[in-house]
Amino acid sequence: MFPKVPDIHKPNKPLIPNGLGVIFVLISVVYLFLIYYFNVVNISNGGSAPQTLDWSAPLILAVCILFGGFLGMLDDWIDLKWRYKAFLPLVAAIPLISFAFALKLRTSITLPVLGTFHFGIYYFFIILPLLVTVITNTVNQLGGLNGLETICPAIVLIGLMIISGSDATLLYVPLVVWLILAALNLQGKIFVGNTGSFAIGMTIASYAIISNLKFHVVISILPYIFNSSLILLTFFFYRKKAAVSFDGRKLSSDHRRSLVTLLTYHRPLTERQVVLLISLLVAASTLLVFILNWFILK
């Protein structure tokens, strides 16, 4: 049912079904529409306007996941260049902007030590689109290895769900589906494709905004931001892309143009070892969120 692509980091490059992230999109949307119908979740997010069914958080999150999945599927179909793909999440941010504006959500962000910053109208038309674009693109860029593009987002999502308390109801079923896909992806049996990575990136961004965890999510994805910054800076200055060599057993690189190549720079590692190290980095940044949340933000 799904197109197959070669797993270039395995001996003989076996063909693996790609694009199974669509399963996450479909099941997540059905689940969110169900809890929208039964009015299970009611999130105010500090808004001054009462939340109605017309502006339900499950409905908005479902729309955002659909947008993310569609944009990722579009990329899987026609292999968009990054100069175009980078701005696609701006389209997916429209439902969130409408949601935040209609409910008059708080337009401030609290930072440790620095205090609270109030953005006013600029929050809706600059901060929200910027958050969605950065989060979705950075999550999409950190991939290419079995388990990397599924396990790391799951860690971030679990951290946000724990902090958000009862709001986590929004993602109970989506998280279970994603973890199943992550287990299969880690074993090299499936790829979620850009459909999955864009959808999970939009899920993280949308959920963080809906649950008022904007600062928390930025700290959680610091390894993602570092990876994307390294890729973009080296490409901007040297016009070269990151790539790893595979000798049939281990990965290695002779440059440091991404987080993966940085870890394997003159240090051959297996695919599982690289995925484990990056997952630990994401887990550490997510743990930092808990520390900040308990001792500084509260």
C-alpha positions in Angstrom: 0.0 0.0 0.0 2.9 2.4 0.7 5.8 3.3 -1.6 9.1 1.7 -0.7 12.4 3.5 -0.4 15.9 2.1 0.3 17.3 2.2 3.9 20.7 3.6 2.9 22.2 2.9 6.4 21.6 -0.9 6.2 23.6 -3.5 4.3 22.2 -4.2 0.9 19.9 -1.2 1.3 16.6 -3.0 1.8 13.4 -1.4 0.6 11.2 0.0 3.5 7.6 1.2 3.3 7.6 5.0 3.6 5.0 7.6 4.6 3.3 5.7 7.4 3.0 8.9 9.3 -0.3 9.2 7.6 -1.6 6.6 10.1 -0.7 9.0 12.9 -2.6 11.8 11.2 -5.7 9.9 10.5 -6.1 8.2 13.9 -5.2 11.4 15.8 -7.7 13.5 13.8 -10.5 10.9 14.4 -9.7 10.8 18.2 -9.6 14.7 18.4 -13.0 15.0 16.6 -14.5 12.5 19.0 -13.4 14.3 22.1 -14.5 17.5 20.4 -17.9 16.0 19.8 -18.3 14.8 23.4 -16.8 18.1 24.7 -14.2 16.2 26.8 -11.5 18.9 27.0 -12.0 22.6 27.8 -8.8 24.6 27.7 -8.8 28.3 28.5 -5.0 28.9 28.2 -5.3 32.1 30.1 -7.8 33.5 27.6 -10.3 36.2 28.6 -13.0 34.9 26.3 -15.0 31.8 27.2 -14.2 28.8 25.0 -17.0 27.5 22.9 -17.4 24.4 20.8 -16.8 26.7 17.7 -13.3 27.3 19.0 -12.6 24.0 20.7 -8.9 23.1 21.3 -9.3 19.5 20.0 -10.8 20.8 16.8 -8.0 23.4 16.3 -5.4 20.8 17.1 -7.0 18.3 14.6 -6.9 21.0 11.9 -3.3 21.7 12.6 -2.3 18.1 12.4 -4.2 17.7 9.1 -2.3 20.7 7.8 1.0 19.3 8.9 0.3 15.9 7.5 -0.8 17.3 4.1 2.2 19.5 3.8 4.5 16.6 4.6 2.7 14.4 2.1 3.1 17.1 -0.5 6.8 17.1 0.2 6.9 13.3 -0.1 5.2 13.5 -3.5 7.2 16.2 -5.2 10.3 16.6 -3.0 10.1 20.3 -2.4 13.3 22.4 -2.1 14.0 23.7 1.4 13.6 27.3 0.3 9.9 26.6 -0.3 9.4 23.9 2.4 10.7 26.2 5.2 7.7 28.5 4.8 4.9 26.0 4.4 4.2 25.9 8.2 3.2 29.5 8.0 0.0 28.2 6.3 -0.6 25.7 9.0 -0.3 28.4 11.6 -3.4 30.2 10.4 -5.8 28.0 12.5 -3.7 28.7 15.6 -3.7 32.4 15.0 -7.5 32.4 14.6 -7.9 30.3 17.7 -5.7 32.5 19.8 -7.2 35.7 18.5 -10.8 34.6 19.0 -10.3 33.4 22.6 -8.2 36.5 23.4 -5.4 34.3 24.8 -2.6 35.8 26.8 -0.1 37.5 24.6 2.9 37.3 27.0 5.8 34.9 27.5 7.5 34.5 30.8 11.2 33.9 30.8 13.4 32.9 33.9 15.3 35.8 35.4 14.2 38.2 32.5 10.6 38.3 33.5 7.4 38.6 31.4 7.3 40.0 27.9 4.1 41.3 26.5 3.8 41.3 22.7 0.3 42.6 22.2 -1.0 42.2 18.7 2.4 41.2 17.5 2.0 37.9 19.4 -0.6 36.7 16.9 1.0 37.7 13.7 4.8 37.4 14.5 5.4 35.2 17.6 2.9 32.4 16.8 3.9 32.0 13.1 7.5 32.1 14.1 7.1 29.4 16.7 5.2 27.1 14.4 7.7 27.6 11.6 10.8 27.0 13.7 9.4 24.0 15.6 8.0 22.2 12.6 11.1 22.8 10.4 13.7 21.9 13.1 11.8 18.7 13.9 11.7 17.8 10.2 15.4 18.4 9.7 16.6 16.0 12.4 16.0 12.7 10.8 17.5 10.2 8.4 18.3 7.4 10.9 15.9 4.7 12.1 14.2 5.9 15.3 15.7 9.4 15.2 12.7 11.2 13.7 10.2 9.3 15.9 11.8 8.7 19.3 13.0 12.3 19.9 9.7 14.0 19.2 8.0 11.4 21.4 10.3 12.5 24.3 9.4 16.1 23.8 5.7 15.4 23.6 5.7 13.3 26.7 7.5 16.0 28.6 4.9 18.6 27.5 2.0 16.4 28.3 3.3 15.7 31.9 3.7 19.5 32.5 0.3 20.4 31.0 -1.6 18.2 33.4 -5.2 17.5 32.3 -4.6 19.1 28.9 -2.7 15.9 28.1 -6.1 14.3 27.3 -5.7 15.8 23.9 -2.8 13.5 23.0 -3.4 10.2 24.8 -4.3 8.3 21.6 -2.0 10.2 19.3 1.0 9.5 21.6 0.2 5.8 21.7 0.0 5.6 17.9 3.2 7.6 17.5 5.0 5.3 20.0 3.9 2.2 18.0 5.2 3.8 14.8 8.5 4.8 16.7 9.0 1.1 17.8 8.6 -0.1 14.2 10.8 2.7 12.8 13.5 1.9 15.3 13.5 -1.7 14.1 13.9 -0.5 10.5 10.5 -1.8 9.4 8.8 1.5 8.4 9.6 5.1 7.7 7.1 7.8 8.8 8.3 10.1 6.0 7.9 13.8 5.8 4.2 13.2 6.3 4.9 12.0 9.8 7.7 14.4 10.7 5.7 17.4 9.6 2.6 16.2 11.4 4.5 15.5 14.7 6.2 18.9 14.4 2.9 20.6 14.0 1.5 18.5 16.9 4.3 19.7 19.2 4.0 23.3 18.1 0.2 23.5 18.3 -0.1 21.6 21.6 2.5 23.9 23.2 0.7 27.0 22.1 -2.8 25.7 23.0 -1.5 24.6 26.5 0.5 27.8 27.0 3.9 26.0 27.1 5.7 28.2 24.6 8.9 28.7 26.6 8.9 25.1 27.7 8.8 23.7 24.2 11.6 26.0 23.0 13.9 24.6 25.8 12.8 21.1 25.0 13.8 21.4 21.3 17.2 23.0 21.9 19.1 20.0 20.3 16.8 20.4 17.3 17.5 24.2 17.1 21.3 23.5 17.4 21.1 20.9 14.6 19.2 23.2 12.2 21.5 26.2 13.0 24.5 24.1 12.2 23.0 22.8 9.0 21.9 26.3 7.8 25.1 28.1 8.8 27.4 25.7 7.1 25.3 25.6 4.0 25.1 29.4 3.9 28.9 29.9 4.3 30.2 26.9 2.5 27.3 25.7 0.3 27.8 22.1 1.5 25.3 19.7 2.9 25.8 17.3 5.8 26.3 13.6 5.0 27.5 10.5 6.8 29.4 7.6 5.3 28.3 4.0 6.0 30.9 1.1 5.9 28.3 -1.6 6.2 28.3 -1.5 10.0 29.0 2.0 11.3 28.4 5.6 10.4 31.2 8.2 10.2 31.8 11.7 8.9 34.8 13.9 8.0 32.9 17.2 8.7 30.7 18.8 11.4 27.7 20.2 9.5 24.8 18.7 11.6 24.3 17.1 15.0 24.7 13.6 13.4 27.9 14.4 11.7 29.2 16.2 14.8 28.7 13.0 16.8 30.3 10.8 14.2 33.1 13.1 13.3 36.2 10.8 13.1 34.3 8.6 15.6 32.5 5.7 13.9 29.2 4.8 15.6 26.4 2.4 14.8 23.1 3.8 13.8 21.6 2.8 17.2 24.4 4.5 19.1 23.8 7.8 17.2 20.1 7.6 17.8 20.6 6.9 21.5 23.0 9.8 22.0 20.7 12.3 20.3 17.7 10.9 22.2 19.6 11.4 25.5 20.3 15.0 24.5 16.6 15.6 23.8 15.8 13.9 27.1 18.3 16.2 28.9 16.8 19.4 27.4 13.3 18.1 28.3 14.4 17.4 31.9 15.8 20.9 32.0 12.2 22.1 31.3 11.0 20.2 34.4 13.7 21.8 36.5 12.9 25.3 35.3 9.2 24.7 35.7 9.5 23.6 39.3 12.2 26.0 40.6 12.0 29.1 38.5 8.7 29.4 36.5 6.4 28.6 39.4 
